[in-house]
Amino acid sequence: MTDPFLDTHDDDLAQFDAHGAAPLPASNDQGHVEHAGARIWYASYGAGAPVILLHGGLGHSGNWGYQIPALLGAGYRVVVVDSRGHGRSTRDTQPYRYELMASDLLAVMDRLQLERAALAGWSDGACVALVLASEAPERVAGVFFFGCNMDPSGTLPFVPTPLIDRCFSRHRKDYAQLSATPDEFDAFVGAVSEMMRTQPNTNADDLARIRVPVAIVQSEHDEFIKPEHADYLARTIPGAALIALPGVSHFAPLQRPGQFNRVLLGFLRRVLP
């Protein structure tokens, strides 16, 4: 099936700021899982080999609106999960930890009776995916690791740009619309930012023990992740592939979804039956 967003371009995120990504399709299998002091929202679409999409920090599952139709068209079952405190999911007073969010993901997989799935993570979602692959490799068919670091040395100094401002503006609007605590966006940003500043802290020995297929996917103009860090991850994780996305930034799934989807589908064809 043809990707309906093959020729979509939103390089400056003006469309995303104004309208968000494409709307999520209707799902007759969605709800919340109560886990570790939070209510974690999920939705499942289609049938076939399962792929779980994990959004980035401060975002929510609706940011994958350009990817889900392409994956459904290729015959996959697609599951999206709002990380704790993000989107439709709640949180308690526990500090954010990637390991905690990985345990949330496992709880959703258990609810949906998914013994094993491929994980595609974007930014914070990529870290959650790789943490789960480290802790429960038998549940993970492969990790598509896009735009993230695995220790604090992998990040670039933060430089505000109009593009980042537009993304942040969209996140603020979506939080007010979706969250159970719509007036607490600033506190939410502070809590997530503290996690990003201090975590993850995965060392080379930890990475060398990963035993699932991994693709390290790095955009040419990523605003947050050092390209040499992506190289390091690909060299250190056994068998990992390094994939470069030219002409895009940290927001490639929104900027040029057709380009991003081709790479994602190529990876899934390798790791899923």
C-alpha positions as a Python dict, from the first residue, in 0.01 Angstrom:
ca = {
    (1, 'M'): (0, 0, 0),
    (2, 'T'): (122, 350, -83),
    (3, 'D'): (231, 566, 210),
    (4, 'P'): (-34, 844, 222),
    (5, 'F'): (226, 1087, 358),
    (6, 'L'): (506, 997, 118),
    (7, 'D'): (541, 1350, -17),
    (8, 'T'): (454, 1540, 301),
    (9, 'H'): (712, 1802, 402),
    (10, 'D'): (700, 2020, 713),
    (11, 'D'): (1065, 2109, 757),
    (12, 'D'): (1000, 2418, 972),
    (13, 'L'): (720, 2249, 1175),
    (14, 'A'): (475, 2529, 1093),
    (15, 'Q'): (208, 2270, 1007),
    (16, 'F'): (280, 2074, 1324),
    (17, 'D'): (260, 2384, 1542),
    (18, 'A'): (-71, 2487, 1388),
    (19, 'H'): (-245, 2151, 1358),
    (20, 'G'): (-35, 1870, 1506),
    (21, 'A'): (48, 1553, 1315),
    (22, 'A'): (-214, 1357, 1122),
    (23, 'P'): (-495, 1238, 1354),
    (24, 'L'): (-465, 891, 1501),
    (25, 'P'): (-699, 636, 1343),
    (26, 'A'): (-992, 501, 1539),
    (27, 'S'): (-910, 209, 1767),
    (28, 'N'): (-1146, -39, 1928),
    (29, 'D'): (-866, -159, 2156),
    (30, 'Q'): (-752, 125, 2379),
    (31, 'G'): (-753, 204, 2746),
    (32, 'H'): (-537, 246, 3054),
    (33, 'V'): (-316, 9, 3254),
    (34, 'E'): (-275, 84, 3624),
    (35, 'H'): (94, 44, 3702),
    (36, 'A'): (335, 174, 3967),
    (37, 'G'): (126, 472, 4068),
    (38, 'A'): (24, 578, 3717),
    (39, 'R'): (-249, 511, 3461),
    (40, 'I'): (-75, 436, 3131),
    (41, 'W'): (-278, 496, 2813),
    (42, 'Y'): (-237, 274, 2509),
    (43, 'A'): (-410, 207, 2178),
    (44, 'S'): (-374, -82, 1933),
    (45, 'Y'): (-446, -81, 1560),
    (46, 'G'): (-462, -355, 1300),
    (47, 'A'): (-329, -710, 1307),
    (48, 'G'): (-3, -884, 1223),
    (49, 'A'): (342, -875, 1374),
    (50, 'P'): (338, -611, 1653),
    (51, 'V'): (528, -282, 1644),
    (52, 'I'): (520, -48, 1944),
    (53, 'L'): (582, 324, 1881),
    (54, 'L'): (730, 521, 2173),
    (55, 'H'): (715, 900, 2147),
    (56, 'G'): (967, 1156, 2266),
    (57, 'G'): (982, 1357, 2586),
    (58, 'L'): (702, 1613, 2638),
    (59, 'G'): (508, 1468, 2343),
    (60, 'H'): (245, 1196, 2314),
    (61, 'S'): (138, 915, 2083),
    (62, 'G'): (-38, 1152, 1845),
    (63, 'N'): (306, 1263, 1726),
    (64, 'W'): (321, 931, 1535),
    (65, 'G'): (19, 1019, 1318),
    (66, 'Y'): (221, 1010, 995),
    (67, 'Q'): (374, 670, 1072),
    (68, 'I'): (76, 458, 1174),
    (69, 'P'): (-97, 444, 832),
    (70, 'A'): (227, 338, 662),
    (71, 'L'): (280, 59, 916),
    (72, 'L'): (-80, -60, 891),
    (73, 'G'): (-52, -55, 515),
    (74, 'A'): (255, -280, 539),
    (75, 'G'): (57, -534, 743),
    (76, 'Y'): (179, -468, 1097),
    (77, 'R'): (-15, -439, 1419),
    (78, 'V'): (68, -98, 1566),
    (79, 'V'): (57, -15, 1936),
    (80, 'V'): (114, 334, 2076),
    (81, 'V'): (174, 417, 2442),
    (82, 'D'): (166, 754, 2617),
    (83, 'S'): (458, 763, 2860),
    (84, 'R'): (366, 830, 3223),
    (85, 'G'): (263, 1190, 3275),
    (86, 'H'): (250, 1249, 2899),
    (87, 'G'): (-63, 1278, 2688),
    (88, 'R'): (-347, 1076, 2836),
    (89, 'S'): (-130, 898, 3093),
    (90, 'T'): (-104, 1013, 3453),
    (91, 'R'): (188, 1015, 3694),
    (92, 'D'): (243, 1024, 4068),
    (93, 'T'): (518, 1203, 4259),
    (94, 'Q'): (794, 955, 4170),
    (95, 'P'): (1085, 1112, 3980),
    (96, 'Y'): (1097, 1018, 3614),
    (97, 'R'): (1327, 726, 3535),
    (98, 'Y'): (1369, 548, 3205),
    (99, 'E'): (1365, 214, 3386),
    (100, 'L'): (1026, 301, 3538),
    (101, 'M'): (886, 391, 3197),
    (102, 'A'): (1025, 66, 3055),
    (103, 'S'): (835, -121, 3325),
    (104, 'D'): (521, 71, 3225),
    (105, 'L'): (572, -48, 2868),
    (106, 'L'): (607, -407, 2984),
    (107, 'A'): (278, -373, 3175),
    (108, 'V'): (105, -260, 2855),
    (109, 'M'): (255, -552, 2662),
    (110, 'D'): (126, -788, 2929),
    (111, 'R'): (-222, -635, 2911),
    (112, 'L'): (-228, -680, 2534),
    (113, 'Q'): (-75, -1030, 2564),
    (114, 'L'): (217, -935, 2341),
    (115, 'E'): (490, -1187, 2407),
    (116, 'R'): (734, -1008, 2178),
    (117, 'A'): (731, -689, 1971),
    (118, 'A'): (957, -461, 1772),
    (119, 'L'): (1006, -123, 1940),
    (120, 'A'): (1048, 204, 1752),
    (121, 'G'): (1151, 486, 1983),
    (122, 'W'): (1196, 857, 1918),
    (123, 'S'): (1421, 1052, 2157),
    (124, 'D'): (1318, 956, 2515),
    (125, 'G'): (1111, 675, 2367),
    (126, 'A'): (1425, 530, 2209),
    (127, 'C'): (1594, 519, 2547),
    (128, 'V'): (1291, 344, 2700),
    (129, 'A'): (1301, 90, 2418),
    (130, 'L'): (1671, 12, 2463),
    (131, 'V'): (1635, -12, 2840),
    (132, 'L'): (1358, -268, 2798),
    (133, 'A'): (1567, -457, 2542),
    (134, 'S'): (1849, -472, 2798),
    (135, 'E'): (1624, -588, 3081),
    (136, 'A'): (1386, -822, 2895),
    (137, 'P'): (1545, -915, 2560),
    (138, 'E'): (1308, -1208, 2517),
    (139, 'R'): (1021, -957, 2478),
    (140, 'V'): (1192, -739, 2215),
    (141, 'A'): (1232, -836, 1848),
    (142, 'G'): (1444, -530, 1773),
    (143, 'V'): (1491, -161, 1858),
    (144, 'F'): (1470, 127, 1610),
    (145, 'F'): (1660, 386, 1814),
    (146, 'F'): (1602, 733, 1672),
    (147, 'G'): (1753, 1056, 1801),
    (148, 'C'): (1863, 974, 2154),
    (149, 'N'): (2160, 935, 2385),
    (150, 'M'): (2245, 660, 2633),
    (151, 'D'): (2458, 871, 2868),
    (152, 'P'): (2463, 1247, 2939),
    (153, 'S'): (2782, 1301, 2738),
    (154, 'G'): (2590, 1230, 2417),
    (155, 'T'): (2390, 1553, 2415),
    (156, 'L'): (2471, 1883, 2250),
    (157, 'P'): (2443, 2213, 2440),
    (158, 'F'): (2085, 2337, 2413),
    (159, 'V'): (2042, 2615, 2158),
    (160, 'P'): (1688, 2755, 2117),
    (161, 'T'): (1562, 2780, 1759),
    (162, 'P'): (1230, 2884, 1603),
    (163, 'L'): (1176, 2520, 1502),
    (164, 'I'): (1219, 2396, 1861),
    (165, 'D'): (990, 2677, 1980),
    (166, 'R'): (717, 2560, 1741),
    (167, 'C'): (746, 2202, 1864),
    (168, 'F'): (733, 2316, 2228),
    (169, 'S'): (428, 2530, 2148),
    (170, 'R'): (249, 2226, 2007),
    (171, 'H'): (343, 2019, 2313),
    (172, 'R'): (198, 2284, 2544),
    (173, 'K'): (-130, 2297, 2351),
    (174, 'D'): (-161, 1918, 2336),
    (175, 'Y'): (-86, 1880, 2707),
    (176, 'A'): (-365, 2125, 2794),
    (177, 'Q'): (-605, 1928, 2577),
    (178, 'L'): (-512, 1571, 2673),
    (179, 'S'): (-371, 1568, 3025),
    (180, 'A'): (-564, 1488, 3343),
    (181, 'T'): (-366, 1779, 3496),
    (182, 'P'): (-391, 2038, 3215),
    (183, 'D'): (-261, 2329, 3424),
    (184, 'E'): (62, 2158, 3532),
    (185, 'F'): (262, 2173, 3209),
    (186, 'D'): (550, 2375, 3354),
    (187, 'A'): (598, 2135, 3646),
    (188, 'F'): (579, 1843, 3402),
    (189, 'V'): (848, 2000, 3181),
    (190, 'G'): (1070, 2053, 3486),
    (191, 'A'): (1038, 1692, 3598),
    (192, 'V'): (1107, 1547, 3252),
    (193, 'S'): (1395, 1790, 3194),
    (194, 'E'): (1562, 1679, 3516),
    (195, 'M'): (1551, 1318, 3396),
    (196, 'M'): (1696, 1416, 3058),
    (197, 'R'): (1975, 1613, 3226),
    (198, 'T'): (2090, 1329, 3451),
    (199, 'Q'): (1985, 1009, 3274),
    (200, 'P'): (2040, 761, 3122),
    (201, 'N'): (2378, 645, 3248),
    (202, 'T'): (2441, 337, 3040),
    (203, 'N'): (2810, 250, 3005),
    (204, 'A'): (2992, 67, 2727),
    (205, 'D'): (2984, -266, 2912),
    (206, 'D'): (2606, -240, 2946),
    (207, 'L'): (2570, -163, 2576),
    (208, 'A'): (2795, -453, 2482),
    (209, 'R'): (2556, -693, 2656),
    (210, 'I'): (2256, -599, 2440),
    (211, 'R'): (2152, -899, 2234),
    (212, 'V'): (1865, -778, 2015),
    (213, 'P'): (1886, -623, 1666),
    (214, 'V'): (1932, -246, 1692),
    (215, 'A'): (1936, 35, 1437),
    (216, 'I'): (2088, 363, 1557),
    (217, 'V'): (1916, 630, 1346),
    (218, 'Q'): (2064, 980, 1345),
    (219, 'S'): (1942, 1287, 1157),
    (220, 'E'): (2192, 1508, 978),
    (221, 'H'): (2076, 1818, 1167),
    (222, 'D'): (1972, 1672, 1504),
    (223, 'E'): (1954, 1960, 1751),
    (224, 'F'): (2014, 1752, 2064),
    (225, 'I'): (2233, 1447, 1995),
    (226, 'K'): (2602, 1448, 1901),
    (227, 'P'): (2667, 1255, 1580),
    (228, 'E'): (2976, 1100, 1735),
    (229, 'H'): (2757, 959, 2012),
    (230, 'A'): (2543, 782, 1755),
    (231, 'D'): (2863, 641, 1602),
    (232, 'Y'): (2972, 521, 1946),
    (233, 'L'): (2641, 347, 2010),
    (234, 'A'): (2652, 171, 1674),
    (235, 'R'): (3012, 55, 1735),
    (236, 'T'): (2945, -62, 2090),
    (237, 'I'): (2612, -245, 2061),
    (238, 'P'): (2682, -584, 1901),
    (239, 'G'): (2562, -599, 1542),
    (240, 'A'): (2400, -256, 1550),
    (241, 'A'): (2347, -66, 1225),
    (242, 'L'): (2401, 309, 1190),
    (243, 'I'): (2150, 481, 963),
    (244, 'A'): (2183, 848, 863),
    (245, 'L'): (1880, 1059, 769),
    (246, 'P'): (1994, 1345, 544),
    (247, 'G'): (1828, 1685, 536),
    (248, 'V'): (1621, 1650, 854),
    (249, 'S'): (1655, 1715, 1226),
    (250, 'H'): (1537, 1568, 1556),
    (251, 'F'): (1183, 1598, 1422),
    (252, 'A'): (1223, 1385, 1107),
    (253, 'P'): (900, 1181, 1157),
    (254, 'L'): (710, 1510, 1126),
    (255, 'Q'): (933, 1691, 879),
    (256, 'R'): (962, 1424, 608),
    (257, 'P'): (753, 1124, 712),
    (258, 'G'): (794, 943, 381),
    (259, 'Q'): (1172, 935, 422),
    (260, 'F'): (1146, 829, 785),
    (261, 'N'): (885, 562, 713),
    (262, 'R'): (1095, 398, 442),
    (263, 'V'): (1384, 353, 685),
    (264, 'L'): (1157, 227, 964),
    (265, 'L'): (985, -24, 736),
    (266, 'G'): (1322, -146, 611),
    (267, 'F'): (1428, -220, 966),
    (268, 'L'): (1101, -394, 1052),
    (269, 'R'): (1128, -621, 750),
    (270, 'R'): (1461, -742, 888),
    (271, 'V'): (1352, -810, 1246),
    (272, 'L'): (990, -927, 1222),
    (273, 'P'): (864, -1241, 1049),
}
